[in-house]
């Protein structure tokens, strides 16, 4: 109880209240504009939050992170275009509802499901916090190294069909973070004797380039689309009543969201996939899924909104971000000398609980704002794409230049922006680069510290948690290899089924020879008749 | 005809081969520079060597990049690859706009350059409606007021502000 009261005391400030309001409303707006997304907004705002108190800065960023998915459901349901990437599954059942004339029902169901997911995960984590506080101190250097390695392996294996290039890009992230002065032995690494390279490449510069500038380039080179959002009639409260009729689907989906959010590198997509599959398999009307099923919409919206609070667990307890948004937030902690990790749970538990309460308040603020402001909010989807591109490019300048007033940083950001644009054009992931940079740095520091106390290699995994993590890594890699082998076998079978005549040069010659012999045979037989 | 392997490839064909080749070439080049760009220290553990993590990163980049290239279902460049490369190059124009913005702000000031940048880029993109220019001007003004005025982000005052009268100079440097 004392813990709860001191956490509330941290939040009882006008600047925190303002941050909550700005974060929640701003996040909904950003989420509702297709093509911007929370990653771009957080990347741009990151340097601006450095001058704020840690709790204020983190509340703004958490607000944007937590509320953008509420906003992202609006264009997903009304115009079949997800506002954020994680709302893509909501188009499956949300848009068909709009098409059959029930947009307000779909929206209210999405809001109530999102609210349930958000509150469920915050409640779980507040209850789970004392357990975490007991477990977190058991993580030493070796365990944190292995947890970071596990996160890296999960990020790579989560990119199904693209794991090779995801691994290569994660390795690029590891390499980028090594550039500059090595902090222990003070030797230079890949600086090419250039003074501007000695400080290394800043994470925020890379983030802004890969997320904000590349998105600006995508928008600037796209076409403006004309949307005519459907008019809404009626109230938006009916969704809560409908949600109450599907408590099992909502609770299981929220649970999947919490579970997947806690595991680094897994995130919203897998939780949605699991929840949607579960809902469809256990539904009395599975044929409705994809054609406007209320259970499908509940499953996707509940699970994705349960992730943000859960994703803060590995970040706060171990200092390990699970995806790009928490990776960005990690830099806010470092700027304010607040080091997330086991120490934070031991010494500043009230700060951690305050963050969770802030998330709960945020969910209430967002739902109230949406109930009042959905009708005017729909108009934001009308902003032309290329004009949005100008806005993102202008705002990216604030993010990069205000960091160190360095033109070199801006050149770097522009180059990473071009690289991010190429990745987007090729449908390749940019998240592994960011996680490679963050987790690579953690792994370098923790492996060095861990190995200093180890005599034999086996000593590295002689503690229970390190052993469990090590076995988990081996199991995940083994399962991934098995999946790849099965996919290859399936591909070979499919190729054998659709095999046509050989088109190699040798094959062509053989076919030509057969054809000539056939013609010659016909001529010889005709001569002898 | 599209083969099964091509059909199952996640993502578009255009540009993939070019990207994979460029990525592998860059990885190899950086890996070859490892002995010159990093140091090997005597009497130091392998994992504590300054060369260890760049070697891990570049080794993985090269190995995974080579495997990715080997697993690509295409071996020949097509005209679509060339068109894609041109498209990548065309985006450099907007990177140029961004860099011009970066270089002009410390000389001419945040507010004037932001206004000119937003409006001229809107014109470059083909917008001719007055509403877009009004929205652009309001947006530029709002960005400067919010970020420099309220949030006090670190954007230095312009060189031209030095020529303003003393009373105005302090205001312009701090807020605009």
Contacts between the chains, C-beta under 8 A, distances in Angstrom:
chain1	res1	chain2	res2	distance
A	47	B	153	6.5
A	47	B	154	8.0
A	48	B	147	6.5
A	48	B	151	4.8
A	48	B	153	5.3
A	51	B	151	7.2
A	51	B	152	6.3
A	51	B	153	7.5
A	160	B	10	8.0
A	161	B	8	7.6
A	161	B	9	7.9
A	161	B	10	4.3
A	162	B	10	5.7
A	162	B	11	7.6
A	164	B	64	5.2
A	164	B	67	5.2
A	164	B	68	4.3
A	164	B	71	6.5
A	165	B	64	7.2
A	165	B	65	8.0
A	165	B	68	4.9
A	167	B	60	6.4
A	167	B	64	4.4
A	168	B	23	6.7
A	168	B	27	7.7
A	168	B	60	7.0
A	168	B	61	5.4
A	168	B	64	3.7
A	168	B	65	4.8
A	168	B	68	6.1
A	170	B	60	7.7
A	171	B	56	7.6
A	171	B	57	4.9
A	171	B	58	7.4
A	171	B	59	7.8
A	171	B	60	3.5
A	171	B	61	4.3
A	171	B	64	6.4
A	172	B	57	7.0
A	172	B	61	5.6
A	173	B	57	7.8
A	174	B	53	6.5
A	174	B	56	6.3
A	174	B	57	3.7
A	174	B	60	7.2
A	175	B	30	7.3
A	175	B	54	6.0
A	175	B	57	3.2
A	175	B	58	5.6
A	175	B	61	6.4
A	176	B	57	7.9
A	178	B	53	4.9
A	178	B	54	4.6
A	178	B	57	6.3
A	182	B	50	4.2
A	184	B	48	7.2
A	184	B	50	7.9
A	185	B	39	7.4
A	185	B	41	6.0
A	185	B	44	7.5
A	185	B	48	7.9
A	185	B	50	5.3
A	187	B	38	7.2
A	187	B	39	4.1
A	187	B	41	7.5
A	187	B	50	4.6
A	188	B	37	7.7
A	188	B	39	7.7
A	189	B	37	6.5
A	189	B	38	5.1
A	189	B	50	6.0
A	189	B	51	7.9
A	189	B	54	5.6
A	190	B	30	7.3
A	190	B	33	7.5
A	190	B	37	4.6
A	190	B	38	7.2
A	190	B	54	6.5
A	191	B	37	7.6
A	192	B	37	7.1
A	213	B	95	7.7
A	213	B	98	7.0
A	216	B	94	7.2
A	217	B	91	4.8
A	217	B	94	5.5
A	217	B	95	7.5
A	220	B	91	7.9
A	220	B	94	5.2
A	220	B	125	6.9
A	221	B	87	7.6
A	221	B	90	7.3
A	221	B	91	6.3
A	221	B	94	7.7
A	384	B	132	7.8
A	386	B	125	4.9
A	386	B	127	7.8
A	387	B	122	6.9
A	387	B	125	7.9
A	387	B	127	7.2
A	387	B	132	6.4
A	387	B	135	7.3
A	387	B	136	7.5
A	389	B	125	7.9
A	390	B	118	5.8
A	390	B	121	5.1
A	390	B	122	6.1
A	390	B	125	7.3
A	390	B	136	7.0
A	391	B	139	6.1
A	393	B	94	6.9
A	393	B	97	7.3
A	393	B	98	5.9
A	393	B	101	7.9
A	393	B	121	7.4
A	394	B	101	7.8
A	394	B	114	6.3
A	394	B	117	6.6
A	394	B	118	5.9
A	394	B	139	7.4
A	394	B	140	7.0
A	394	B	143	6.0
A	395	B	143	6.6
A	396	B	98	7.3
A	397	B	98	7.0
A	397	B	101	5.8
A	397	B	102	6.5
A	397	B	105	7.5
A	398	B	143	7.0
A	398	B	147	5.0
A	398	B	153	6.0
A	398	B	155	7.4
A	400	B	102	7.9
A	401	B	102	6.2
A	401	B	105	7.1
A	401	B	155	6.3
A	402	B	147	7.5
A	402	B	153	4.0
A	402	B	154	4.8
A	402	B	155	5.7
A	403	B	154	8.0
A	405	B	106	7.9
A	405	B	154	6.1
A	405	B	155	7.4
A	405	B	156	5.9
A	407	B	102	6.0
A	407	B	103	6.9
A	410	B	98	7.3
A	410	B	99	6.6
A	410	B	102	4.3
A	411	B	99	6.9
A	414	B	95	4.3
A	414	B	98	5.6
A	414	B	99	6.0
A	415	B	95	7.8
A	417	B	95	6.3
A	417	B	98	7.7
A	418	B	88	7.3
A	418	B	91	6.2
A	418	B	92	6.6
A	418	B	95	5.8
A	421	B	88	7.1
A	421	B	91	5.3
A	422	B	15	7.4
A	422	B	19	6.4
A	422	B	88	5.5
A	425	B	12	7.7
A	425	B	15	6.4
A	425	B	84	7.0
A	425	B	87	7.2
A	425	B	88	7.2
A	426	B	11	5.7
A	426	B	12	6.7
A	426	B	15	5.6
A	426	B	16	6.1
A	426	B	19	5.8
A	427	B	10	6.6
A	427	B	11	3.5
A	427	B	12	6.5
A	428	B	11	6.8
A	428	B	19	7.6
A	436	B	57	7.7
A	440	B	53	6.8
A	440	B	57	6.9
A	443	B	53	7.9
A	444	B	53	5.0
A	447	B	47	5.2
A	448	B	45	7.9
A	448	B	47	5.8
A	448	B	48	5.2
A	451	B	45	6.1
A	451	B	47	5.0
A	451	B	48	7.3
A	452	B	45	7.8
A	452	B	48	7.9
A	491	B	4	6.3
A	491	B	5	6.5
A	491	B	8	6.5
A	494	B	4	4.7
A	495	B	3	7.2
A	495	B	4	4.8
A	495	B	5	7.0
A	498	B	4	5.8
A	500	B	1	7.4
